[in-house]
């Protein structure tokens, strides 16, 4: 059992985030990197499946910036979302009955190709009947000060639930001018490859561009207590696997530990992500609808 101690539990409760080092073995890390390199190599393939890969462009060259729902597309990723050590840690925060809500890989490639992600709360994207949800970042590379580490505002998970609508539609981003005072307290989560980060579904967080000469690849695995049920959207567009009413057997297969539970309702404020973004195929296209870009503004954290 890879369990959390009292100090770690207290930190998560008070600050809404945690870093745990040395969770993956060297061989597990090597295998994940090799498989991820294979997906990244498809960037220039005209037949690459855009339902799986989100492809950006830098100086005329395509690159993969996200792999969508990787656990559905390779057994090594499916094994990682069910990794016993990761589930032990998550169970310490959410209880023994756990459901995977979704997964993705963010690939921040070096020298300017690593896209920033604007300030947001995951809760804005996928509100549930209660907020017993946590996002786990599995670090395939060292996460450093220079390569676009995760930025989190300590204690923000205990505060306000913000609207992520801008310009009349869901934009997947907060108006950073409305939260500028709290951003001075943001912390950078840095750790060596093989570590994991954890942040609460209501924690205000972001990540800047990769300014380094190396890659920063992270698998994000989102878990929910089994008694938390999605209120709207049911995951990515057309992804019935994340919706209990879409494909029951597939939804139940996402129960990665323990057993199903009766739905629990909690008095947590919700801003539904409606009306939806004009293009919600990835966080990057969704956030392109935001009126203000924090990382393009003067004084942004780098």
Order of alpha helices (4+ residues) and beta strands (2+ residues): alpha-beta-alpha-beta-beta-alpha-alpha-beta-beta-alpha-beta-beta-beta-beta-alpha-beta-beta-beta-beta-alpha-beta-alpha
